[in-house]
Amino acid sequence: MKQGIVVCTWSGGQPWAHLCIESLIPIYGKYPIYVAINDIDNADNVWINAISKYVNIIGIRSDYRELGVIRSILKNTDLDEFWFFQDSVEITDTFFIGDTFENHPGETATYMNNYMQFYLGKWKTNILKELDIPEPKDKMEAVKYELDFANKYFAADAGNKSIIVDPSMRYDDKRTNYMDTLFEEDRLAVVGKFLIKRISIVKENMRDDSGEFMSDEDIEEWKKIWRKMINP
């Protein structure tokens, strides 16, 4: 079985992608790493040339975001399954990658919940090839497709075993999450057992446990809580 790791980024995501790639160093050489760059014509060629010594670059002229990357992976690789990471993911312990590849080959794995939030999970290409992959026009549309596409994926994969790696990872965990300023951006750091996902606190990023978008009131309430955590 051919297995790999995919990092999804875009022409303006270089610092985030670099952090994500560096966090994969402990597992470097064990599985191929593909860095898929949307809007590649506007990306930094010096950076691309530097990292291409260590990872496989997939350049995408359009910017259909995560779904465009998934389509390009199907077109340009022969992987049977792959872990998918947005560039704003920092891996703190790569154990789960090898564990799911070695002990759960051919099984879908989601990271933090059962609907592939942030597209974060181990996808099977034979299932993806059965699906029509939409072309989102912008970030909001890409996030709206996220749940719908995951539902179609799981419907096509019905009857097969799947696992959740870290079901305790939550937006509202006051013990571990914190507001973080990185690369001159303020983001919420959602901390899991094996990784940190840094997200912009805007409605199109925030879902509750059922997969529905959080209300503006709930988001504002959580912002207050998160701010108190760093400024008690």
C-alpha positions in Angstrom: 0.0 0.0 0.0 1.3 3.4 -1.0 1.0 6.0 1.8 2.0 9.6 2.0 1.6 13.0 3.7 0.1 16.0 2.0 0.6 19.6 3.1 -1.9 22.1 1.6 -0.7 25.7 1.2 -0.9 28.6 -1.2 1.3 31.3 -2.7 1.0 33.5 0.5 1.3 30.7 3.0 5.1 30.2 3.0 5.8 30.8 6.7 2.9 28.6 7.8 3.8 25.8 5.4 7.4 25.9 6.4 6.5 25.5 10.1 4.2 22.6 9.2 6.9 20.9 7.1 9.6 21.4 9.8 7.2 19.7 12.3 7.2 16.6 10.1 11.0 16.2 10.3 10.8 13.3 12.8 9.1 11.2 10.2 11.0 12.4 7.2 12.1 9.7 4.8 9.6 7.1 6.1 6.7 8.4 4.0 6.8 10.7 1.0 5.7 14.3 1.7 3.8 16.3 -0.9 3.5 20.1 -0.6 0.7 21.2 -2.8 0.9 25.0 -3.5 -2.2 26.7 -4.8 -1.7 29.8 -7.0 1.9 28.7 -7.5 2.7 31.3 -10.2 2.8 33.9 -7.4 4.7 31.8 -4.9 8.4 32.4 -3.8 10.5 30.4 -6.2 13.6 30.6 -3.9 11.6 28.9 -1.1 10.1 26.4 -3.5 13.6 25.4 -4.8 14.9 25.1 -1.2 12.2 22.8 0.1 12.0 20.7 -3.1 15.2 19.0 -2.1 13.3 17.4 0.8 9.6 17.2 -0.3 7.7 16.7 -3.5 6.2 19.9 -4.9 2.8 19.9 -6.6 2.1 23.2 -8.2 -1.5 24.3 -8.9 -2.1 27.4 -11.0 -5.7 27.8 -9.8 -6.8 28.2 -6.1 -9.6 25.8 -5.4 -8.1 25.5 -1.9 -8.2 22.1 -0.1 -10.4 20.4 -2.7 -8.1 21.6 -5.5 -5.2 20.0 -3.7 -7.1 16.7 -3.2 -7.9 16.7 -6.9 -4.2 17.3 -7.7 -3.1 14.5 -5.4 -5.4 12.1 -7.3 -4.1 13.3 -10.6 -0.4 13.5 -9.8 0.3 10.6 -7.4 -0.4 6.9 -7.1 -1.0 7.0 -3.4 -3.6 4.6 -1.8 -4.1 6.8 1.2 -2.7 10.0 2.6 -2.7 12.3 5.7 -3.9 15.8 4.8 -2.7 18.8 6.7 -3.5 22.5 6.1 -0.4 24.6 6.4 -1.6 26.1 9.7 -1.1 22.7 11.4 2.0 22.1 13.5 2.7 18.5 14.4 4.0 18.1 18.0 4.3 14.3 17.9 4.3 12.4 14.6 3.5 9.1 16.4 -0.2 9.1 15.2 0.9 9.3 11.5 2.9 6.1 11.6 0.5 4.4 13.9 -2.5 4.9 11.6 -0.5 3.9 8.5 1.0 0.8 10.1 -1.9 -0.4 12.3 -4.9 0.9 10.4 -3.9 0.7 6.7 -6.8 1.0 4.3 -9.0 2.6 7.0 -10.2 6.2 7.1 -8.9 8.2 10.1 -10.2 11.6 11.2 -8.2 13.6 13.7 -10.5 15.6 16.0 -14.0 14.5 15.2 -16.1 12.4 12.8 -16.5 14.8 9.9 -13.0 15.7 8.8 -13.0 19.2 10.1 -10.3 21.3 8.4 -10.0 18.3 6.0 -7.7 16.9 8.7 -7.5 13.2 8.4 -6.3 10.1 6.5 -8.2 9.8 3.2 -8.4 6.8 1.0 -7.9 7.6 -2.7 -10.2 4.8 -4.0 -13.1 6.5 -2.2 -12.1 10.0 -3.3 -12.0 8.8 -6.9 -15.7 7.9 -6.7 -16.7 11.5 -5.8 -17.3 14.6 -7.7 -14.9 17.2 -6.3 -16.3 20.7 -6.4 -14.4 23.9 -7.1 -14.9 26.5 -4.4 -14.6 30.1 -5.4 -13.5 31.5 -2.1 -12.7 30.5 1.5 -16.3 30.6 2.8 -17.4 28.3 0.0 -14.5 26.0 0.7 -15.5 25.7 4.4 -19.2 25.1 3.4 -18.1 22.3 1.1 -16.0 20.8 3.9 -18.8 19.2 5.8 -20.8 18.3 2.7 -17.8 16.7 1.0 -16.9 14.7 4.1 -20.5 13.5 4.4 -20.4 12.2 0.8 -17.0 10.6 1.4 -18.2 8.7 4.5 -21.4 7.7 2.6 -19.2 6.2 -0.1 -17.0 4.5 2.6 -20.0 3.2 4.5 -19.5 -0.2 6.1 -15.8 0.2 6.3 -13.9 0.8 9.6 -12.8 4.3 10.5 -11.1 5.7 13.6 -10.9 9.1 15.4 -7.3 9.8 16.5 -7.9 12.6 19.1 -11.6 13.0 20.0 -10.8 15.1 23.0 -9.5 18.0 20.9 -12.0 20.8 21.1 -12.4 24.5 20.4 -13.7 25.1 23.9 -10.9 23.4 26.0 -9.9 26.2 28.4 -7.2 24.0 29.8 -5.1 23.9 26.7 -6.2 26.4 23.9 -4.7 29.8 23.8 -4.5 33.0 21.7 -1.3 33.0 19.7 0.5 35.7 17.6 2.6 34.1 14.9 3.8 35.6 11.6 2.1 38.9 12.6 -1.3 37.2 12.8 -3.5 36.6 15.9 -5.0 33.1 15.8 -6.6 30.7 18.2 -4.3 27.8 18.9 -6.4 24.6 19.3 -4.2 22.1 21.0 -4.5 18.4 20.6 -2.6 15.4 21.8 -0.4 15.3 18.7 -0.7 18.7 17.0 -1.7 22.3 17.2 -4.2 23.8 14.7 -4.1 27.6 14.5 -7.2 29.2 13.2 -8.5 32.6 12.5 -11.5 33.3 14.8 -14.1 34.0 12.2 -17.5 32.4 11.6 -16.5 30.4 8.5 -13.9 28.6 10.6 -15.9 27.9 13.7 -18.2 24.8 14.0 -19.8 23.2 17.1 -19.7 19.5 17.8 -22.5 18.7 15.4 -20.7 20.3 12.5 -22.9 23.4 12.4 -21.4 26.9 12.3 -21.3 28.5 15.7 -23.4 31.6 16.2 -21.8 35.1 16.3 -22.8 35.3 20.0 -21.1 32.0 20.8 -17.9 33.0 19.0 -17.8 36.4 20.8 -18.3 34.6 24.2 -15.5 32.2 23.4 -13.2 35.0 22.3 -13.7 36.6 25.8 -12.8 33.3 27.5 -9.7 32.8 25.3 -8.5 36.3 25.9 -8.9 35.8 29.7 -6.7 32.7 29.4 -3.7 34.8 28.2 -4.6 38.0 30.2 -6.2 36.7 33.4 
